[in-house]
Amino acid sequence: MKKITILFCLLIGLTTAAQELFVELGKVNSSFDFTNSQGVSLDNLQSVTDNYAGIGFKHPFFDEKLTIALGLNYNSYGATGSDRTLDNSFEWEVDYIGINLNWEYQAITVKDFTFFLKAGISYEFLATGTQRINNQSFSLVGVEEFDNNAIFYRGGAGVGYPLFDGGTLYAQYLYGKSFALKDDSPSSNEELKITSHMFGIGLTVDLFKDKKETTNTTEDTID
């Protein structure tokens, strides 16, 4: 609860300088690279597709084409697999809440379509998590490699279209990978890396569109 409060305080603090609000929803296809306590990588792991959501604020960063964004995200990751030797099947479902910092550059505009590049980093912590082994479920909250705070780096591209005055609809793809999540026990070699492919749509709204138009009208009148 304390972590969620801190994240919301950071996000609210950005509103004092923010120029645009954005919300986005989409699908995230994730895969796990898991190494067990003996240092052996698990084969046969399959990716899982789930949902993600985000909200935040943007502001120009020295240049109108370059913006910096701070937001909150809720991402669901997962994987399935089996161990043919032991005849086991297993499945992971984990939900992470985090704060992300992104830079977005408007590369080119063709008619009304604006193509952009995006890169950033996300600091996330486990909200809920479940592991199923042969139809038996176990909570992952408190399990070292999952409960450690995850840091993801992401990059991708997208395209935006002005849906209405001051509002832009956009679609994007982001590739992401986490730094290794490890079991801190000295005798354990367990390690987890999460790879994600995010496909989403979003809406950006200029919070000061009317104010800008009023200011421009006033300046034109004075001239």
N, C-alpha and C positions, 0 to 999 in steps of 0.2 A: 504494500500500500504506500509506503514511504517513497519507493522508486517512482510509482505512478504520479504521486503528488509533485515530485521534483520535475518530472517530464512536463506536466501540464503547466507548471510555473514558468519553465523555460519557454514554452510555446506561447503563453500569454504575454510574456515579456517582449517577444518579438513583434507583437501587434502594434507596439508604439512606433515602430519604424517600418512596418510592413506596408507594401503598396498593393499586393495582390493576395487573394485567398485562393487556395486550390483544394479540391477534393478528388480522389481517384479510387477506382475499384478495378479488380481484375483477377486473373488466374495466375498462380505460381506453380510451375512444375519443378519439383525439387528431387535431389538424389543425395544419398549419404555415402561418404567414404569412411567406413568404420574399421578400426583396428582393435582387436580384442586385447585382453590382459596379457596374452602370450606374445603380443606383437604381430599377430597374423591378421591380414586384411580379410574381411568377409567378402566372399564372392557371391554372385547370384543376387545382388541387391537391385531392385527395380525402382524406378522413379514413381512418384505419386503427384497428381495434380490437385491443388486445393485453391483456397481463396486468399486474397490480400486486400487491405484497404489502407488509405492514408489521408491525412489532412494536414494543412500547414500554410505557411505564408512565404511569399517571394518578395524580393526587392532588387532593383538594379545594382550591379556591382561594377562601378566605375564607368560602365558602358551600357547603353540601352539594350544592346544585343546580348549582354551577359547578365544573368541574374543568379542570385544566391537564394537558396530555399532551405528553410528549417521546418521539419514536420514530425508528426507522430505516425507510426505505422503499426499495423497488426497483421502479422504474416503467419500463415499456417504451412508447415513443412511436414514431409513424411517420406517413408520408404517401406517397401515390403521385400521379403526374401525368404530363403529356405536353406537348410543345411541337409544335404542329401545323405551325408555320412551318419548323422544322428537322427535323421528323419524328423527334423524340427522345422516349423514355419514360424516366422516372426513378422511383426508389423510395428512401425512407429508412427505416432501422430503427435506433433508438438506445435504449440502456438507461442509465438514470441511477440512481445510488445517492445517497441524501441523508438529511439529518436534518430532522425536521419538528417544529414547535411549534404546538400547537392548543389552543383553548379550546372547551369543550363546555358548553352550558347546557340543563338539563332543563326544557323549556318547560311541558309538561303531561303528566299521567298519567291515562289512561283505563283503568279496571280494572287489568289487569296490564301494559298497554302504556305505555311512556314515550316520548314524542316529544321529540327534542332538536334544537338548532341547533348548528352547528359552524363555526368559522372559524380560519384559521391561515396559517402561512407555512412554506415548505419550501426548504431550501438544498441543491442537488443538483449532482453532478458526473458527467461522462460516464464510464461504465464500458466500454462497447463501442458501436460504431456502424459502420454500413455504408451506403454509397450505391451504388445500381445505376443505370447509364445504359446503355440498350440491351444489357442482359444482361452488362455488364462491372461488376465490383464494386470499390469503393474503400473503404478504411478512413477513418473520420471522426475517429479519434483524432489529435489534433494540429491539426485544422482549426479555425481561430479561432472562428467563430460557434457551433460545436458543443462545442468543448473548454472554452470559458469556463464558469465555474460559473454554474448557472442558479438563479434565485430565483423561486419560484412563490408566488402568493397564492391561497388557496382558501376556499370557503365552501359550505355546504350544510345538509342536514338528514337526519334518520334516525329510526328507531324501534327500541326495545329491548324484549326480553321475557325475564323471569327463567327460564332454562332449568333451573337447579338451584340449590340453596342456595349463594349466593355467586358464582354464575355467570350472566352475562347475554349472550344472543345478540342481535345487532343487525344491521340492514341500513341502508345509507346511500347518499346521492348527494352528490358533491362536484364543484363547478365550479371549474376552475383556469385560470390564465393566467400565463405567464412574463413577466418584464421582458425587454426586448429583448436578445438575444445578438448581439454585433456583432463584425465583423472589425476589429481594432485598427489595421490598416494605414491610413496617412493617405490613400492613393489609392483606398481601397475603400469602397463604400457598402453592402456586404452586411450584412443584418440578418435575424434570425430571431426570431419569437415563436411559442410553442407554446401552444395551447389544449387543455384536457383536460376530459373528462366521465368521472367515476369512479363506478362502481356496484359496491358490495362488501358482503360480510357479514363479521362479526367476532365474537369472543368475548372478554368481559371477565371476569376472575377476581379476586375480592377476596382479596388475599394474607394478610390478617389476620382473616378471618372467624371462625376458631376462637378466636383470641385475644380478639376483641371479645366473643364469647358467654361465654367464661370470665370476663372482667372484669365483664360485666353480671350474671352469676349470682352472683359474689362480692359485688357491691354490694347485690343484692337480699337476700342472706343476712344481710349486716351490718345492713341496714335492719330 
